[in-house]
Amino acid sequence: MNAVSPCVADQITTATDKKFEPVARMADAIIDITLQQGECLPLDLHAKGFPSNEVAALWHFAHSLASIELKHREDIVTFFQQKEVRYG
């Protein structure tokens, strides 16, 4: 499935207001790590270039956004799988 709506994290920033951009970047990294490894811990973000102070300050917000995005993606996949079974 290639048609995925914009990431939840990407929707919290605008062209004129970039104050949530670091959180969105971290949420995207958490999503990538989770999809690769099955989970993401704060220490995993250091390998992606996030400094300790940024991880400490933004982890909870970014992790929450990433969790919402991953759940959203899971719901989309489940919806299409159910549709295929019903109509397949």
Secondary structure as UniProt FT lines:
FT   HELIX           9..12
FT   TURN            19..20
FT   HELIX           21..37
FT   HELIX           42..48
FT   HELIX           52..87
//
